[in-house]
Amino acid sequence: MKDITYAAPRTIAELTGLLNDKGDRARILAGGTDIIVQVREGRRDIDALVDIKYIAEVNELAFDAAKGLVIGAAVPCCLIYENKEIAKAYPGLMDAVSLIGGIQIQSRASLGGNLCNASPAADGIPVLIALQGMCDIAGAKGTRSVPIEQFCTAPGKTVLQRGEFLVRFRFPPPKKHSGAAYLRFIPRNEMDIAVVGAGVWVQLDGAKCSAARIALAAVAPTPLLVSEAGTALVGTTLDDGALAKAASLAQAAAKPISDMRGDADYRRHLVGVLVKRALAIATDRARS
């Protein structure tokens, strides 16, 4: 491992200036559970690690029943699921953050790092998409917001431009009679990469579904929002037939590859299984 410059800016302006000067030769250090491994193994050739944990905005974790949820890009997963108010309001989010590595990893790893790593199989991303999350991005030219489903552009690639970084996530407040869930399939019991992941959210109006979102992991070059599958549930009672149709549409939208961990047909089959199961969980949560 070669010598690398370490920087720890205290303000957004200082950080964006550093990133703008160094361009692709610098990488953000939030939790470090991905980037340090990548650099050590020679998969990332960089000159500088820029530690953002001293910047107040990326450490924000706040929930307001009327305004919604804010999660800074550097907030470790453990602080999210240990917050009882947030855990109660967003159980689908808890499904995901409690699966990112083991307990030791969760004390460092952040959802911001999980998203910026841009792995198609990331556990954190599908439910963030399902929950209609937005990304706040800061750069030398100012700030902008992007829906989470548009953030990843290819494996390991994002919409971030030179001098930009992810500041925080914003989520709308949970509505009455809504529910979300995340499920994945892995070959081992823990600390493995998802063969398929499914994050879903449903909104009920009486007995019928008034809105739904379904997102997938590990079946396309980027985490995938399947809008047509969610739309197909609207107006239904979320019965077995409706769930099966949504699952079938999700399978049709998936573009899985075959590798040593599972072939494309196997992954496509798992999409159907996990989407139906996740929708059933989310529906129970909405009804309760």
N, C-alpha and C positions, 0 to 999 in steps of 0.2 A: 504494500500500500504506500503510495507516494505521499510526500508532504502536501498538506492541504491547508489553506488559510481558513481560520475560523473567525467569524464576525458575529456580533450579537447586538444589532441595532436596537434602540429604545423607542423609536417612532416610525410611523408609516413612511414619512418623507425620507428618513434616513435609509430605510429598507429599500424602497423603490429606487432610490439613487444608486445603491449598491448593485441591485439587480440590473438596472439599466446599463451601468458601466461594464459589468462582467458578462452579461448576456447568458448564453448557454453554458458558460464555464462555471456558473454558480448554481447551486441547488439549495432549496429551502430545507432546513432541519426543524421539523415540528416535534414529532415523537422520535424519529430516527430509526424506527423498526424496519423500514424498507430501504431507505437511502444508504444507511451505513453498511448494510449487507451488500447492496449493489456496488458500492465503491470498493469495499474490501475484496469482492470477487472479480473486480475488473469489468463489471457490466456497465459502469458509469465512469467516464473519464472527465473529472472536473478539477477546478483549481480552488474552489471555495465552498464551504458550507456556511450558510447564513441562518443562524439560530433566531427564530421569531418568538420564542417563549417569553421574552422580556417586553413584548408589545401588548399593551392592555387590551386592545380590540380583539386580538385573536384568542384571548383567554376568557372572553365573555360567555357566560352560561346563564340565561335568563328566560323565565317562563311567565307569561301573563295570560290569564284565561281569555281576555278580550283581544289581546294583540298577537298572541302566539308565542313561538319558541325561537330563541336565538342561540346558536351554538358557534362559538369561535373556532377557527380552523385548527387551533392547537390544543383544544380541550381534550384531555384523554378520555377514552371510552368509559373508564371506571367511574369518573365523576358524573357521567350522564346517567348510567343505570343505578348509581347509588343515590341519586336525587329522587326521593319518593314521589314528589309532586309531578315531576316529568315522567317518571316511570308509569304512574297511574294514567296520565293524560295521553301518552304515546306508547302503548304496549308493543305495537309493531316495530317501533324503533328499538325497543329493548331486545326484541328477538335478534336483531342484527348486531348491535354493539356488544352483546354478551357472547358473540360467536367469533369475534375478530381475535384470533390467537388465544393463548392461555391467559391466566390472571396476570402474570408478570408483564406480558405484552400489552394487555389492556390498561395497565397503569401508565403506559407511555404512548401507545398508538392513538391516533386521532382520526375522526371521520374526515377531516380536511386532508390529512396525508393519504388516507385510503382512496379518496376521490382523485387527488392529484397524481397518485401513482398510476391511475388510469388502467388498472387491470380489468379485462373483460369479466373476470371471475370474482371481483371484489364483493365481499359480503355486505359491506355498508351501503352500496350504491342503490340497488333496486328499491329498497323501502324508502330511501330519501326521494327517489323519483315518484314513487307511489303517493307519498305524502305531499306532493306538489312543492317541494323545496326549491328555494332560489339561492344562488351563489352571489355574494357581494365580492367584487374584484376591485383591487386598487392598483394603480400604476402611476407612472410619471405624468401621464396625461389626464389623470383624474380617476373617477370611479365608474363602474358599470355593474349591472346585474344580469345574470344569465340563468335560465332554468337548468336544473341539475341534469336533465336528460340531454341537454345540448353541450355540456361541459367537456366530455370525452369525445375525441374525434377519431382516434385509432388506438390500438394497443400502445400504452405508454405516452400517448399524445393528448393534449388538451387545447382549449381555446386560449390559454394564457399566452400573451404576447410579451415581447422583451420588456422587462421592467415591471411586469405585473405579478401579483400573487393573490391567492384566495384569502380573504379576510374572515368571512363568516358565512354560515347558513341561516336562512330565515324560513320558518314554516308557519302556515296559517294556524289559528287556534283550532283545536279539535271540535268538531260540531257534534251536537247530540245525535245519537243513533248512527254514528260512524264507527268504523273499525278497520284496523290494518293488521297485517301479519307478514312475516318473512320465514321461509323455509328453504333449506338447501339439502342436497344429497352429497355426501362425501364418502370415500372408501373406508376411512378410519373414523373412530369415534370423536376425535378432536384434533385441532391444529393441522387441518389439511385444507387443500384448496377445493372449492366447490366444483363438482362436475356439472351441476345445474343449480341455480338459485332462482327463487320467485318471490317478489315483493308485491303485495296487493293492498288496495284500500277500497272500501265500499261505503256509500252513504245511503241510508234508508229514509224513505218517506212513507210512513205507515208500514205496510207489509211489502212494499215494492222498493226496488233499487232506483235511486234518482241519479247516481253518479258512481263511477268506478274507474280505477286505474290499475294496470297490471304491468309490471316491469320484470325483466329477466336478466340473469347473469350467466356468463360462461357459454352462451349459445350464439354469439355474434362478435364482431371485432370490438364493439363497445357495449356497455350495458344498454338494454333495449326496452324502450317504452312501446308497448303494443296497444295503441289507442283503439284499434278496432275491436279488440277483445273486451276492453272496458266498456265501450259503447254498446256492445251486444248485450250487456247485462242490464242496461237501463230499461226500466219498465217491467222487468221480470220480478218474480218473488224469490229469486236466487235459489230456485229449486234445482234438483239434480240435473235436469235437462239443460237449464241455463248455464250451470257451471260447466257441464260437458261441452257446450258450444263455445264458451269463452276459452276453455282449455284447448279445444281444437284450433281456434283462431290463433292462439299463442303458439301452438306447434307449427302452424303454417308460416308464421312470421319468423320463427327461429332459423338461424343459419349456422348450425353447429359444425365443428370440424371433428375429424377422427384423430385421436392420438392415443398414447399409451394408457390414458386414464379412462377412455371410453370412446366408442365410435359414434358417428353422427346419429345413426338410428336410435341408439341407446339414449343419447342425450335428448333427442326429440321426444321419445317416449316419456322420459322423466319430466319434461316440461309439462305434459298433460297431467301427470300424477301430482306434481307439486303445486301447480296452479289450482287444481280442484281442492286439494287439501288446504292450501293457504286461504282460498276464498271461503271455505267452510269455517275456518278459525276466525277470519275477519268478520264474517256474517254473525257468528255467535257473539263476538265482542260488540258489534253494533246493536244487536238485539238486547244485550244485557246492560 
